């Protein structure tokens, strides 16, 4: 749990979760990682099954594309609690945090994202199948990160907040030295 932690910069805390995505044919499943400070969706995947490998793929993609977080938080689902998942965090010196059992509000930032995603996209389009779910989800994540303003972000987008404050990330200076 993250009790008492005040998030003040990008890449301080990432959170992840999985949600069910209804389609006319079957359920799909969306795994996503959100940066708590900016609300930016860093990585996601829509799949037909609840495989642990999907969660690992989403994590590896985020770790390859963005500065590493200080803390990674998730629920206690088997996909996130497995050794195969958390060894990717530990080998990158990322602290692992897990929510209390049955406490969805511990993961409020991604739960709020799920609500927006479903009401602004999934329920409006009533996906026919997983292929449509993947396509429309890609469009929505792009919209959400780049165009959807948030009252909690002073009417800015997640991308604006993330990139305007990226220099405040704890590992930013190390990143600049490695890439510059």
N, CA and C of each residue as an Amber inpcrd file, in Angstrom:
protein
   540
   0.8410000  -1.1780000   0.0000000   0.0000000   0.0000000   0.0000000
   0.8820000   1.2350000   0.0000000   0.3070000   2.3490000  -0.4030000
   1.0570000   3.5820000  -0.5520000   0.6700000   4.6310000   0.4730000
   0.2160000   4.1970000   1.6270000  -0.1840000   5.1380000   2.6710000
   0.9400000   6.1130000   2.9830000   0.5920000   7.4050000   3.0320000
   1.5420000   8.4220000   3.4440000   2.4990000   8.8910000   2.3720000
   2.4300000   8.3540000   1.1620000   3.3110000   8.8040000   0.0880000
   2.6080000   9.9170000  -0.6790000   3.2740000  11.0440000  -0.7800000
   2.7550000  12.1730000  -1.5200000   3.4570000  12.1910000  -2.8740000
   2.7230000  11.9800000  -3.9440000   3.3040000  11.8860000  -5.2830000
   3.5180000  13.2960000  -5.8220000   4.7680000  13.6320000  -6.1280000
   5.1320000  14.9950000  -6.5160000   5.8200000  15.1030000  -7.8710000
   5.9700000  13.9760000  -8.5970000   6.7040000  14.0200000  -9.8570000
   6.3700000  12.7980000 -10.7180000   6.6030000  12.9190000 -12.0190000
   6.4080000  11.7540000 -12.8900000   7.3710000  10.6340000 -12.5180000
   6.9720000   9.4420000 -12.7880000   7.7920000   8.2430000 -12.5720000
   8.1360000   7.9920000 -11.1160000   7.3900000   8.6050000 -10.2320000
   7.5580000   8.3030000  -8.8090000   6.7760000   7.0320000  -8.4920000
   5.5240000   6.9720000  -8.9750000   4.6790000   5.7990000  -8.7490000
   3.9450000   5.4610000 -10.0380000   4.0820000   4.2170000 -10.4440000
   3.2580000   3.6690000 -11.5190000   2.2870000   2.6860000 -10.8860000
   1.0940000   2.6070000 -11.4610000   0.1070000   1.6390000 -11.0010000
  -0.3680000   0.8210000 -12.1940000  -0.7720000  -0.4090000 -11.9200000
  -1.2570000  -1.2710000 -12.9910000  -2.4670000  -2.0590000 -12.5280000
  -3.2710000  -2.4280000 -13.5050000  -4.4640000  -3.2200000 -13.2230000
  -4.9520000  -3.8450000 -14.5230000  -5.9380000  -4.7150000 -14.3880000
  -6.5890000  -5.3790000 -15.5180000  -8.0850000  -5.1300000 -15.3970000
  -8.7440000  -4.9100000 -16.5350000 -10.1900000  -4.7780000 -16.5280000
 -10.7970000  -5.6370000 -17.6300000 -12.0600000  -5.9980000 -17.4290000
 -12.8160000  -6.7340000 -18.4310000 -13.3530000  -5.7490000 -19.4540000
 -13.3110000  -6.1400000 -20.7240000 -13.8240000  -5.3080000 -21.8040000
 -14.8640000  -6.1320000 -22.5610000 -16.1440000  -5.8020000 -22.4300000
 -17.1680000  -6.5890000 -23.1180000 -17.1510000  -6.3540000 -24.6280000
 -17.3690000  -7.4270000 -25.3780000 -17.6070000  -7.3340000 -26.8190000
 -18.8300000  -8.1950000 -27.1130000 -19.3540000  -8.0800000 -28.2960000
 -20.5200000  -8.8930000 -28.6710000 -20.2040000 -10.3780000 -28.6940000
 -18.9680000 -10.7200000 -28.9900000 -18.5730000 -12.1250000 -29.1130000
 -18.0830000 -12.7360000 -27.8020000 -17.3240000 -11.9690000 -27.0280000
 -16.6890000 -12.5070000 -25.8230000 -16.1120000 -11.3410000 -25.0230000
 -15.5620000 -11.6430000 -23.8760000 -14.8520000 -10.6140000 -23.1290000
 -13.4220000 -10.5180000 -23.6270000 -12.9090000  -9.3120000 -23.6270000
 -11.4860000  -9.0690000 -23.8150000 -10.9850000  -8.5460000 -22.4720000
  -9.6870000  -8.4260000 -22.3460000  -9.0860000  -7.9670000 -21.1020000
  -8.0470000  -6.9070000 -21.4320000  -8.0990000  -5.8100000 -20.7040000
  -7.1330000  -4.7390000 -20.9230000  -6.2690000  -4.5850000 -19.6780000
  -4.9700000  -4.6630000 -19.8860000  -3.9890000  -4.3950000 -18.8480000
  -3.3840000  -3.0420000 -19.1680000  -3.2020000  -2.1990000 -18.1660000
  -2.6050000  -0.8830000 -18.3920000  -1.7160000  -0.4890000 -17.2230000
  -0.7680000   0.3940000 -17.5270000   0.0820000   1.0190000 -16.5170000
  -0.1160000   2.5190000 -16.6300000  -0.3670000   3.1590000 -15.4840000
  -0.5870000   4.6020000 -15.4360000   0.4630000   5.2470000 -14.5390000
   0.9480000   6.4060000 -14.9640000   1.8100000   7.2100000 -14.1070000
   0.8900000   8.0230000 -13.1960000   1.0150000   7.8620000 -11.8990000
   0.0830000   8.4810000 -10.9600000   0.1290000  10.0070000 -11.0360000
   1.3020000  10.5800000 -11.1290000   1.4250000  12.0420000 -11.1160000
   0.7100000  12.6930000 -12.3010000   0.9410000  12.1620000 -13.4880000
   0.4160000  12.7830000 -14.7100000  -0.8690000  12.1490000 -15.2300000
  -1.2110000  10.9780000 -14.7380000  -2.3430000  10.1750000 -15.2170000
  -2.1260000   9.6390000 -16.6380000  -0.8950000   9.7020000 -17.1150000
  -0.5650000   9.2180000 -18.4570000  -0.5890000   7.6940000 -18.4950000
  -1.2370000   7.1420000 -19.5100000  -1.1910000   5.7040000 -19.7480000
   0.1260000   5.4290000 -20.4660000   1.0070000   4.7150000 -19.7940000
   2.3490000   4.4730000 -20.3080000   2.4120000   3.2660000 -21.2240000
   1.5870000   2.2970000 -20.9490000   1.5810000   1.0700000 -21.7280000
   0.2630000   0.3460000 -21.4710000  -0.2010000  -0.4040000 -22.4660000
  -1.4390000  -1.1740000 -22.3030000  -1.4560000  -2.2890000 -23.3370000
  -2.3420000  -3.2210000 -23.1190000  -2.5330000  -4.3150000 -24.0730000
  -3.9440000  -4.8590000 -23.9050000  -4.6090000  -5.1280000 -25.0180000
  -5.9210000  -5.7640000 -25.0280000  -5.7320000  -7.1820000 -25.5430000
  -6.2150000  -8.1550000 -24.7700000  -6.0260000  -9.5610000 -25.1230000
  -7.3300000 -10.3430000 -24.9430000  -7.3220000 -11.5630000 -25.4570000
  -8.4950000 -12.4250000 -25.3470000  -8.4720000 -13.2630000 -24.0740000
  -7.3350000 -13.2960000 -23.3980000  -7.2110000 -14.1140000 -22.1880000
  -6.5340000 -13.3160000 -21.0780000  -6.6270000 -13.8490000 -19.8710000
  -6.0000000 -13.2280000 -18.7020000  -4.6230000 -13.8460000 -18.4280000
  -3.7870000 -13.8750000 -19.4240000  -2.4740000 -14.5000000 -19.2650000
  -1.4980000 -13.5820000 -18.5430000  -0.6840000 -14.1750000 -17.7100000
   0.3640000 -13.4470000 -17.0120000   1.3140000 -12.7910000 -18.0070000
   1.5560000 -13.4350000 -19.1280000   2.5010000 -12.9060000 -20.1170000
   2.0630000 -11.5380000 -20.6490000   0.7710000 -11.2770000 -20.7190000
   0.2900000  -9.9680000 -21.1740000   0.7130000  -8.8710000 -20.2080000
   0.6190000  -9.1420000 -18.9230000   1.0270000  -8.1680000 -17.9080000
   2.5280000  -7.9250000 -17.9760000   3.2750000  -8.9690000 -18.1900000
   4.7280000  -8.8400000 -18.3060000   5.0790000  -8.0350000 -19.5550000
   4.3860000  -8.2920000 -20.6570000   4.6180000  -7.5310000 -21.8930000
   4.3570000  -6.0440000 -21.6890000   3.2720000  -5.7150000 -21.0030000
   2.9230000  -4.3190000 -20.7480000   3.9950000  -3.6640000 -19.8830000
   4.4480000  -4.3690000 -18.8690000   5.5000000  -3.8380000 -17.9980000
   6.7930000  -3.6140000 -18.7780000   7.2140000  -4.5990000 -19.5370000
   8.4660000  -4.4780000 -20.2910000   8.3920000  -3.3210000 -21.2960000
   7.2520000  -3.1580000 -21.9300000   7.0920000  -2.0480000 -22.8730000
   7.2510000  -0.7090000 -22.1590000   6.6070000  -0.5530000 -21.0180000
   6.7140000   0.7040000 -20.2660000   8.1500000   0.9450000 -19.8040000
   8.8050000  -0.0950000 -19.3260000  10.1890000   0.0530000 -18.8630000
  11.1320000   0.4060000 -20.0130000  10.8350000  -0.0700000 -21.2160000
  11.6740000   0.2400000 -22.3780000  11.4220000   1.6390000 -22.9370000
  10.2210000   2.1770000 -22.7440000   9.8630000   3.4600000 -23.3510000
  10.0340000   4.6630000 -22.4230000  10.0060000   4.4390000 -21.1180000
   9.9670000   5.5530000 -20.1760000  11.0160000   5.3890000 -19.0830000
  11.3040000   6.5160000 -18.4120000  12.1570000   6.4490000 -17.2330000
  11.5150000   5.5110000 -16.2290000  12.3020000   4.7390000 -15.5340000
  11.7600000   3.7560000 -14.5950000  11.1430000   4.4310000 -13.3810000
  10.0830000   3.8190000 -12.8560000   9.4630000   4.3900000 -11.6510000
  10.2780000   4.0570000 -10.4080000  10.0140000   4.7930000  -9.3700000
  10.6030000   4.4710000  -8.0730000   9.8050000   3.3490000  -7.4160000
   8.4700000   3.4100000  -7.5710000   7.5570000   2.4490000  -6.9450000
   6.5770000   1.9470000  -8.0040000   6.3400000   0.6530000  -7.9970000
   5.3190000   0.0570000  -8.8630000   4.2520000  -0.5510000  -7.9680000
   3.0050000  -0.1450000  -8.1700000   1.9010000  -0.5920000  -7.3320000
   0.8590000  -1.3270000  -8.1690000   0.3170000  -2.3960000  -7.6040000
  -0.7670000  -3.1360000  -8.2560000  -1.6150000  -3.7900000  -7.1810000
  -2.6540000  -4.4850000  -7.6330000  -3.4210000  -5.2820000  -6.6840000
  -2.6850000  -6.6070000  -6.4770000  -3.2990000  -7.5140000  -5.7490000
  -2.6470000  -8.7870000  -5.4350000  -3.0430000  -9.9120000  -6.3900000
  -3.4950000  -9.5430000  -7.5760000  -3.8550000 -10.5540000  -8.5650000
  -2.6790000 -11.4520000  -8.8990000  -2.9830000 -12.6800000  -9.2680000
  -1.9190000 -13.6610000  -9.5150000  -0.9570000 -13.2140000 -10.6160000
  -1.4530000 -12.4570000 -11.5900000  -0.5730000 -11.9970000 -12.6670000
   0.5120000 -11.0640000 -12.1330000   0.1600000 -10.2180000 -11.1590000
   1.1030000  -9.2440000 -10.6120000   1.9130000  -9.8050000  -9.4410000
   1.3920000 -10.7900000  -8.7690000   2.0600000 -11.3450000  -7.5880000
   3.0490000 -12.4510000  -7.9380000   3.1500000 -12.7990000  -9.1830000
   4.0220000 -13.9040000  -9.5830000   5.4860000 -13.4770000  -9.6260000
   6.3450000 -14.4370000  -9.4220000   7.7850000 -14.1820000  -9.4880000
   8.1910000 -13.6940000 -10.8700000   7.6010000 -14.2660000 -11.9140000
   7.9430000 -13.8620000 -13.2770000   7.6440000 -12.3870000 -13.5210000
   6.6110000 -11.8670000 -12.8680000   6.2780000 -10.4550000 -13.0410000
   7.2070000  -9.5740000 -12.2180000   7.2790000  -9.8140000 -10.9330000
   7.9920000  -8.8550000 -10.1000000   9.5060000  -8.9290000 -10.2100000
  10.0570000 -10.0040000 -10.8010000  11.5130000 -10.0310000 -10.9780000
  11.9520000  -8.9460000 -11.9650000  11.0660000  -8.5580000 -12.8960000
  11.3730000  -7.4640000 -13.8140000  11.4660000  -6.1330000 -13.0780000
  10.7200000  -5.9960000 -12.0090000  10.7840000  -4.7800000 -11.1910000
  12.0310000  -4.7870000 -10.3210000  12.2720000  -5.8890000  -9.6530000
  13.3950000  -5.9710000  -8.7270000  14.7450000  -5.8170000  -9.4210000
  14.8880000  -6.3900000 -10.6160000  16.1730000  -6.2720000 -11.3090000
  16.4420000  -4.8430000 -11.7720000  15.4060000  -4.0010000 -11.7820000
  15.5660000  -2.5860000 -12.1090000  15.5130000  -1.6960000 -10.8730000
  15.6430000  -2.3160000  -9.6970000  15.6470000  -1.5900000  -8.4190000
  14.3890000  -0.7510000  -8.2040000  13.2570000  -1.2990000  -8.5870000
  11.9680000  -0.6380000  -8.4130000  11.2860000  -1.2590000  -7.2010000
  10.8490000  -0.4270000  -6.2810000  10.1350000  -0.9130000  -5.1040000
   8.7720000  -1.4520000  -5.5150000   8.3660000  -2.5590000  -4.9310000
   7.0980000  -3.1940000  -5.2480000   6.1190000  -2.9190000  -4.1150000
   4.9220000  -2.4560000  -4.4790000   3.8670000  -2.1760000  -3.5150000
   2.5940000  -2.8540000  -4.0020000   1.8650000  -3.4550000  -3.0670000
   0.6000000  -4.0980000  -3.4350000  -0.5180000  -3.5790000  -2.5600000
  -1.6840000  -3.4190000  -3.1770000  -2.8640000  -2.9480000  -2.4620000
  -3.3310000  -3.9890000  -1.4640000  -4.1030000  -3.5420000  -0.4820000
  -4.7490000  -4.4600000   0.4380000  -5.8050000  -5.2760000  -0.2980000
  -6.0420000  -6.4920000   0.1390000  -7.0380000  -7.3620000  -0.5090000
  -8.4090000  -6.6990000  -0.5040000  -9.0430000  -6.7050000  -1.6880000
 -10.3920000  -6.1870000  -1.8210000 -10.5080000  -4.6800000  -1.6580000
  -9.4170000  -3.9660000  -1.8660000  -9.4270000  -2.5140000  -1.6580000
  -9.1810000  -1.7910000  -2.9750000 -10.2030000  -1.7290000  -3.8240000
 -10.0750000  -1.0830000  -5.1300000  -9.6820000   0.3820000  -5.0040000
 -10.0750000   1.0400000  -3.9250000  -9.7450000   2.4570000  -3.7690000
  -8.2590000   2.6830000  -3.5230000  -7.5160000   1.6320000  -3.1600000
  -6.0620000   1.7680000  -3.0490000  -5.4530000   2.0560000  -4.4220000
  -6.1410000   1.6650000  -5.4480000  -5.6670000   1.8120000  -6.8240000
  -6.5600000   2.8080000  -7.5680000  -6.9580000   3.8850000  -6.8930000
  -7.9870000   4.7920000  -7.3910000  -7.6480000   5.4270000  -8.7300000
  -6.3820000   5.7090000  -9.0050000  -6.0440000   6.3980000 -10.2530000
  -6.3360000   5.5370000 -11.4730000  -5.9920000   4.2840000 -11.4080000
  -6.2850000   3.4370000 -12.5620000  -7.7600000   3.0320000 -12.5830000
  -8.3750000   2.9130000 -11.4120000  -9.8170000   2.6280000 -11.3850000
 -10.5950000   3.7890000 -12.0130000 -10.1600000   5.0100000 -11.7710000
 -10.8000000   6.1830000 -12.3770000 -10.5910000   6.1790000 -13.8870000
  -9.3890000   5.7720000 -14.3120000  -9.1320000   5.6490000 -15.7460000
 -10.0610000   4.6060000 -16.3700000 -10.2280000   3.4570000 -15.7000000
 -11.1240000   2.4230000 -16.2500000 -12.5170000   2.9890000 -16.4600000
 -12.9990000   3.7640000 -15.4970000 -14.3350000   4.3630000 -15.6190000
 -14.4030000   5.2570000 -16.8470000 -13.4260000   6.1200000 -17.0190000
 -13.4080000   7.0150000 -18.1880000 -13.3500000   6.2140000 -19.4790000
 -12.4600000   5.2460000 -19.5310000 -12.3030000   4.4070000 -20.7260000
 -13.6080000   3.7080000 -21.0940000 -14.2760000   3.1540000 -20.1250000
 -15.5030000   2.4140000 -20.4160000 -16.6590000   3.3360000 -20.7940000
 -16.8500000   4.4200000 -20.0450000 -17.9880000   5.3010000 -20.3370000
 -17.7640000   6.1760000 -21.5650000 -16.5280000   6.5230000 -21.8660000
 -16.2430000   7.3950000 -22.9970000 -15.9160000   6.6270000 -24.2700000
 -15.7870000   5.3050000 -24.1750000 -15.3770000   4.5400000 -25.3350000
 -16.0760000   3.1880000 -25.4380000 -15.8330000   2.3060000 -24.4970000
 -16.3260000   0.9310000 -24.5910000 -17.8460000   0.8880000 -24.6960000
 -18.5450000   1.5420000 -23.7800000 -20.0090000   1.4810000 -23.7670000
 -20.6320000   2.2530000 -24.9200000 -19.9450000   3.2650000 -25.4230000
 -20.4690000   4.0340000 -26.5570000 -20.4170000   3.2410000 -27.8590000
 -19.3310000   2.5140000 -28.0640000 -19.1240000   1.8130000 -29.3300000
 -19.5920000   0.3660000 -29.3200000 -19.7780000  -0.2000000 -28.1440000
 -20.2240000  -1.6000000 -28.0530000 -19.4590000  -2.4750000 -29.0450000
 -18.2190000  -2.7080000 -28.7140000 -17.3200000  -3.4400000 -29.6010000
 -17.9280000  -4.7570000 -30.0660000 -17.7080000  -5.0630000 -31.3440000
 -18.2020000  -6.3200000 -31.9000000 -17.3020000  -7.4950000 -31.5140000
 -15.9990000  -7.2480000 -31.5040000 -15.0410000  -8.3300000 -31.2440000
 -13.7330000  -7.7540000 -30.7080000 -12.7960000  -8.6200000 -30.4620000
 -11.5270000  -8.1860000 -29.8790000 -10.7420000  -7.2900000 -30.8330000
 -10.8710000  -7.5080000 -32.1270000 -10.1520000  -6.6780000 -33.0940000
 -10.6290000  -5.2290000 -33.0320000 -11.9410000  -5.0530000 -32.9210000
 -12.4750000  -3.7070000 -32.7760000 -12.0700000  -3.1230000 -31.4200000
 -12.0660000  -3.9470000 -30.3930000 -11.6470000  -3.4780000 -29.0690000
 -10.2100000  -2.9620000 -29.1190000  -9.3380000  -3.6780000 -29.7890000
  -7.9410000  -3.2470000 -29.8950000  -7.8200000  -1.9340000 -30.6600000
  -8.5060000  -1.8250000 -31.7680000  -8.4330000  -0.6310000 -32.6000000
  -8.9900000   0.6060000 -31.8970000 -10.1860000   0.4710000 -31.3500000
 -10.8130000   1.6150000 -30.6770000 -10.0870000   1.9720000 -29.3780000
  -9.5020000   0.9760000 -28.7280000  -8.7280000   1.2480000 -27.5140000
  -7.4720000   2.0410000 -27.8550000  -6.8160000   1.7030000 -28.9370000
  -5.6290000   2.4560000 -29.3660000  -5.9960000   3.9190000 -29.6100000
  -7.1180000   4.1400000 -30.2810000  -7.5730000   5.5100000 -30.5270000
  -7.8750000   6.2300000 -29.2180000  -8.5080000   5.5210000 -28.2810000
  -8.8740000   6.1520000 -27.0210000  -7.6460000   6.5000000 -26.1780000
  -6.6840000   5.6080000 -26.1030000  -5.4810000   5.8890000 -25.3120000
  -4.7590000   7.1080000 -25.8870000  -4.6850000   7.2030000 -27.1930000
  -4.0660000   8.3650000 -27.8240000  -4.8300000   9.6470000 -27.4610000
  -6.1460000   9.6070000 -27.5690000  -6.9880000  10.7420000 -27.1870000
  -6.8090000  11.0780000 -25.7070000  -6.8650000  10.0800000 -24.8600000
  -6.7770000  10.2730000 -23.4130000  -5.4530000  10.9500000 -23.0280000
  -4.3590000  10.4790000 -23.5790000  -3.0520000  11.0320000 -23.2280000
  -2.7980000  12.4080000 -23.8350000  -3.2600000  12.6220000 -25.0660000
  -2.8910000  13.8280000 -25.8120000  -3.9380000  14.9330000 -25.8460000
  -5.2160000  14.5790000 -25.7600000  -6.2690000  15.5710000 -25.9860000
  -7.2540000  15.7380000 -24.8340000  -7.4000000  14.7500000 -24.0030000
  -8.4230000  14.8080000 -22.9490000  -7.8830000  15.5890000 -21.7580000
  -8.4660000  16.7580000 -21.5220000  -8.0220000  17.5500000 -20.3860000
  -8.6360000  16.9870000 -19.1010000  -7.9430000  17.2280000 -17.9920000
  -8.3670000  16.7320000 -16.6870000  -8.4670000  17.9020000 -15.7210000
  -9.5850000  18.0240000 -15.0710000  -9.7520000  19.0760000 -14.0630000
  -8.6910000  18.9330000 -12.9740000  -8.3750000  17.6970000 -12.5930000
  -7.3850000  17.4610000 -11.5340000  -5.9650000  17.8150000 -11.9710000
  -5.7690000  18.0580000 -13.2620000  -4.4550000  18.4290000 -13.8020000
  -4.4650000  19.8880000 -14.2770000  -5.2690000  20.7090000 -13.6490000
  -5.4040000  22.1250000 -14.0350000  -5.7690000  22.2810000 -15.5060000
  -6.6780000  21.4270000 -15.9600000  -7.1840000  21.4490000 -17.3440000
  -6.0820000  21.2400000 -18.3860000  -5.1200000  20.4060000 -18.0420000
  -4.0790000  19.9900000 -18.9730000  -4.2680000  18.5080000 -19.2710000
  -3.5500000  18.0370000 -20.2610000  -3.6120000  16.6180000 -20.6190000
  -2.5330000  15.8460000 -19.8670000  -2.6830000  14.5330000 -19.7760000
  -1.6210000  13.7270000 -19.1590000  -0.2570000  13.9150000 -19.8300000
  -0.2270000  13.9860000 -21.1630000   1.0560000  14.1950000 -21.8380000
   1.6900000  15.5290000 -21.4560000   0.8930000  16.5770000 -21.3860000
   1.4310000  17.8830000 -20.9970000   2.0620000  17.8130000 -19.6120000
   1.3370000  17.2570000 -18.6650000   1.8440000  17.1780000 -17.2910000
   3.0830000  16.2930000 -17.2230000   3.0360000  15.1510000 -17.8830000
   4.1710000  14.2200000 -17.8370000   5.4300000  14.8680000 -18.4130000
   5.3450000  15.3860000 -19.6310000   6.5500000  15.8910000 -20.2940000
   7.0070000  17.2420000 -19.7470000   6.0980000  18.0830000 -19.2890000
   6.4900000  19.3540000 -18.6680000   7.2370000  19.1370000 -17.3540000
   6.9890000  18.0240000 -16.7050000   7.5920000  17.7540000 -15.3950000
   8.5940000  16.6100000 -15.4050000   8.8990000  16.0800000 -16.5600000
   9.7850000  14.9180000 -16.6580000  11.1320000  15.1660000 -16.0000000
  11.6430000  16.3930000 -16.0990000  12.9430000  16.7330000 -15.5080000
  12.9430000  16.5830000 -13.9820000  11.7760000  16.4820000 -13.3720000
  11.6710000  16.3220000 -11.9180000  11.7490000  14.8580000 -11.4900000
  11.7240000  13.9490000 -12.4650000  11.8300000  12.5170000 -12.1440000
  13.1570000  12.2500000 -11.4550000  13.1270000  11.3870000 -10.4720000
  14.3110000  11.1000000  -9.6630000  15.4790000  10.6060000 -10.5110000
  15.2020000   9.8230000 -11.5250000  16.2650000   9.2320000 -12.3310000
  16.5090000   9.9900000 -13.6410000  16.0410000  11.2240000 -13.7500000
  16.1860000  12.0060000 -14.9770000  17.6460000  12.3290000 -15.2850000
  18.3850000  12.7830000 -14.3060000  19.7930000  13.1560000 -14.5200000
  20.6050000  11.9400000 -14.9960000  20.3640000  10.7930000 -14.4090000
  21.0440000   9.5610000 -14.8290000  20.6900000   9.2420000 -16.2700000
  19.4300000   9.4150000 -16.6250000  18.9740000   9.1610000 -17.9920000
  19.6760000  10.0910000 -18.9790000  19.7800000  11.3650000 -18.6450000
  20.4360000  12.3420000 -19.5270000  21.9090000  11.9750000 -19.7340000
  22.5840000  11.5560000 -18.6690000  23.9860000  11.1660000 -18.7920000
  24.1600000   9.9480000 -19.6980000  23.2230000   8.9980000 -19.6050000
  23.3060000   7.7810000 -20.4150000  22.9920000   8.0300000 -21.8820000
  22.0740000   8.9580000 -22.1450000  21.6270000   9.1790000 -23.5250000
  22.2500000  10.4060000 -24.1710000  22.8270000  11.2900000 -23.3790000
  23.2900000  12.5710000 -23.9110000  24.6760000  12.5840000 -24.3570000
